[in-house]
Amino acid sequence: MASDPKTIPQSGLPSAEANQAAALAAYGGVLTVDLDAIIANWRKLEKTAVPAECSAVIKADAYGCGAEQVSRALSKAGCRTFFVATLEEARKVRAAVPEPTIYVLGGYFQNTGEHYAKINCRPVIGDLNELAEWDVFCRRNGWTGGAAVHIDTGMNRLGLTLADAQAIIPRINAGDHGITLVMSHLVSAEQLNSPMNAKQLATFRSIASEFTGVPAALANSSGIFLGAPFQFDLVRPGAALYGVNPTPEADNPMQPVVELKARIVQIRNIERGESVGYGGTWTARRPTKLAIIAVGYADGYFRAASSNDGTRGADVIVAGKRCPIAGRISMDLIAIDITDLPPNAARRGHMVTLLGDGITVDELAHHFGTIGYEVLTSLGHRYARVYKGGDVVEPLERSALPTGAEQPPSPPPIEQPAAPPPLPS
């Protein structure tokens, strides 16, 4: 088990356990990320998608799990392509993993080309203006690091229209185009019977087939489980790596990754008829023992999981048993009803479990009124963070990748390449 030196003060302590214990003096909770579970999830997804390459989406700080730690662990395990949202995220990941391909999903902006070249990463280009600006940079600087083209097949968010994609086909067929991936994004992949899946597949297959020799990618986490036709040359799992269920209509095939524990700061007893928390929305129906824990909505534990006299909120595991939240969740504190626990089972300073030990990300998302993605990316920075596993990882044996999926080239010397065919007006 390894602690994150940025968040847990080391102070010369001799072990990770001692580090964690010392950190509790300054932090109300501990967020533990199991890197071995992330690796296991990636390998399961890789096996499901064979022969397609399995990349990893590590945007939003690897969905709150730590992009630098996750990218290092997955790179050791054999992952050779990562996706992030912004150039700043790409800088952090490149510092952690010098070799893998990194794509930036947020697109290309004028005058940012030198930043892409400096860290050897690739923009995901989503309209003709971006493509024209990227071409200008590449021609002027001799940069041949590559870029992806994103085609919109139904999301209506980012991506070239089908007409614009068709218009650049002559450029692709002319060679020396610098496009290393053509991709799109599924709208409803988690819904097995959504008619959008078949519609998008047909549209993408048709347009991608005209990008001769360029690898194609369509499937996100849930899309991988739609079967081989959706997997193409590369798959892009994100949330599934971190334990979110990619098949919500069936059991979760992924291992849980994140555990969240918080400290009890006070035990108190109240009489029948007394209320708890802001607004007095929860009333004790019997003499009640409460545990007050040092986590709240400022820590990413949503106020929506509160309880009131008519609705039970989320559960917290105290001394190995589920106990309900009592009243509204506040900014820094939550009250838990521990009346049914044995005497002295919970004491001031003990830790309780808010996520883990059977409480899944998806269960918590249900109480929060959202999805697992938002749960993970909302977990705040007031926790001591602990990483376990992922220190010594042997890469898997891999079969040959599809043509065009090799490692990115080292930055070339500046030279003037032949200009690609002009973009359509």
Secondary structure in CASP SS format (residue, H / E / C, confidence):
PFRMAT SS
TARGET T0000
AUTHOR 0000-0000-0000
METHOD secondary structure of the structure
MODEL  1
M C 1.00
A E 1.00
S E 1.00
D C 1.00
P C 1.00
K C 1.00
T C 1.00
I C 1.00
P C 1.00
Q C 1.00
S C 1.00
G C 1.00
L C 1.00
P C 1.00
S C 1.00
A H 1.00
E H 1.00
A H 1.00
N H 1.00
Q H 1.00
A H 1.00
A H 1.00
A H 1.00
L C 1.00
A C 1.00
A C 1.00
Y C 1.00
G C 1.00
G E 1.00
V E 1.00
L E 1.00
T E 1.00
V E 1.00
D E 1.00
L H 1.00
D H 1.00
A H 1.00
I H 1.00
I H 1.00
A H 1.00
N H 1.00
W H 1.00
R H 1.00
K H 1.00
L H 1.00
E H 1.00
K H 1.00
T H 1.00
A H 1.00
V C 1.00
P C 1.00
A C 1.00
E E 1.00
C E 1.00
S C 1.00
A E 1.00
V E 1.00
I C 1.00
K H 1.00
A H 1.00
D H 1.00
A H 1.00
Y H 1.00
G C 1.00
C C 1.00
G C 1.00
A H 1.00
E H 1.00
Q H 1.00
V H 1.00
S H 1.00
R H 1.00
A H 1.00
L H 1.00
S H 1.00
K H 1.00
A H 1.00
G C 1.00
C C 1.00
R C 1.00
T E 1.00
F E 1.00
F E 1.00
V E 1.00
A C 1.00
T C 1.00
L H 1.00
E H 1.00
E H 1.00
A H 1.00
R H 1.00
K H 1.00
V H 1.00
R H 1.00
A H 1.00
A H 1.00
V C 1.00
P C 1.00
E C 1.00
P C 1.00
T E 1.00
I E 1.00
Y E 1.00
V E 1.00
L C 1.00
G C 1.00
G C 1.00
Y C 1.00
F C 1.00
Q C 1.00
N C 1.00
T C 1.00
G H 1.00
E H 1.00
H H 1.00
Y H 1.00
A H 1.00
K H 1.00
I H 1.00
N C 1.00
C C 1.00
R E 1.00
P E 1.00
V E 1.00
I E 1.00
G C 1.00
D C 1.00
L H 1.00
N H 1.00
E H 1.00
L H 1.00
A H 1.00
E H 1.00
W H 1.00
D H 1.00
V H 1.00
F H 1.00
C H 1.00
R H 1.00
R H 1.00
N H 1.00
G C 1.00
W C 1.00
T C 1.00
G C 1.00
G C 1.00
A E 1.00
A E 1.00
V E 1.00
H E 1.00
I E 1.00
D C 1.00
T C 1.00
G C 1.00
M C 1.00
N C 1.00
R C 1.00
L C 1.00
G C 1.00
L E 1.00
T C 1.00
L H 1.00
A H 1.00
D H 1.00
A H 1.00
Q H 1.00
A H 1.00
I C 1.00
I H 1.00
P H 1.00
R H 1.00
I H 1.00
N H 1.00
A C 1.00
G C 1.00
D C 1.00
H C 1.00
G C 1.00
I E 1.00
T E 1.00
L E 1.00
V E 1.00
M E 1.00
S C 1.00
H C 1.00
L C 1.00
V C 1.00
S C 1.00
A C 1.00
E C 1.00
Q C 1.00
L C 1.00
N C 1.00
S C 1.00
P H 1.00
M H 1.00
N H 1.00
A H 1.00
K H 1.00
Q H 1.00
L H 1.00
A H 1.00
T H 1.00
F H 1.00
R H 1.00
S H 1.00
I H 1.00
A H 1.00
S C 1.00
E C 1.00
F C 1.00
T C 1.00
G C 1.00
V C 1.00
P C 1.00
A E 1.00
A E 1.00
L C 1.00
A C 1.00
N C 1.00
S H 1.00
S H 1.00
G H 1.00
I H 1.00
F C 1.00
L C 1.00
G C 1.00
A H 1.00
P H 1.00
F H 1.00
Q C 1.00
F C 1.00
D C 1.00
L E 1.00
V E 1.00
R C 1.00
P C 1.00
G C 1.00
A H 1.00
A H 1.00
L H 1.00
Y H 1.00
G C 1.00
V C 1.00
N C 1.00
P C 1.00
T C 1.00
P C 1.00
E C 1.00
A C 1.00
D C 1.00
N C 1.00
P C 1.00
M C 1.00
Q C 1.00
P C 1.00
V C 1.00
V E 1.00
E E 1.00
L E 1.00
K E 1.00
A E 1.00
R E 1.00
I E 1.00
V E 1.00
Q E 1.00
I E 1.00
R E 1.00
N E 1.00
I E 1.00
E C 1.00
R C 1.00
G C 1.00
E C 1.00
S E 1.00
V E 1.00
G C 1.00
Y H 1.00
G H 1.00
G H 1.00
T C 1.00
W E 1.00
T E 1.00
A C 1.00
R C 1.00
R C 1.00
P C 1.00
T E 1.00
K E 1.00
L E 1.00
A E 1.00
I E 1.00
I E 1.00
A C 1.00
V C 1.00
G C 1.00
Y H 1.00
A H 1.00
D H 1.00
G C 1.00
Y C 1.00
F C 1.00
R H 1.00
A H 1.00
A H 1.00
S C 1.00
S C 1.00
N C 1.00
D C 1.00
G C 1.00
T C 1.00
R C 1.00
G C 1.00
A C 1.00
D E 1.00
V E 1.00
I E 1.00
V E 1.00
A C 1.00
G C 1.00
K E 1.00
R E 1.00
C E 1.00
P E 1.00
I E 1.00
A C 1.00
G C 1.00
R C 1.00
I C 1.00
S C 1.00
M C 1.00
D C 1.00
L C 1.00
I E 1.00
A E 1.00
I E 1.00
D E 1.00
I C 1.00
T C 1.00
D C 1.00
L C 1.00
P C 1.00
P C 1.00
N C 1.00
A C 1.00
A C 1.00
R C 1.00
R C 1.00
G C 1.00
H C 1.00
M E 1.00
V E 1.00
T E 1.00
L E 1.00
L E 1.00
G E 1.00
D C 1.00
G C 1.00
I E 1.00
T C 1.00
V H 1.00
D H 1.00
E H 1.00
L H 1.00
A H 1.00
H H 1.00
H H 1.00
F H 1.00
G C 1.00
T C 1.00
I C 1.00
G H 1.00
Y H 1.00
E H 1.00
V H 1.00
L H 1.00
T H 1.00
S H 1.00
L C 1.00
G C 1.00
H C 1.00
R C 1.00
Y E 1.00
A E 1.00
R E 1.00
V E 1.00
Y E 1.00
K E 1.00
G C 1.00
G C 1.00
D C 1.00
V C 1.00
V C 1.00
E C 1.00
P C 1.00
L C 1.00
E C 1.00
R C 1.00
S C 1.00
A C 1.00
L C 1.00
P C 1.00
T C 1.00
G C 1.00
A C 1.00
E C 1.00
Q C 1.00
P C 1.00
P C 1.00
S C 1.00
P C 1.00
P C 1.00
P C 1.00
I C 1.00
E C 1.00
Q C 1.00
P C 1.00
A C 1.00
A C 1.00
P C 1.00
P C 1.00
P C 1.00
L C 1.00
P C 1.00
S C 1.00
END
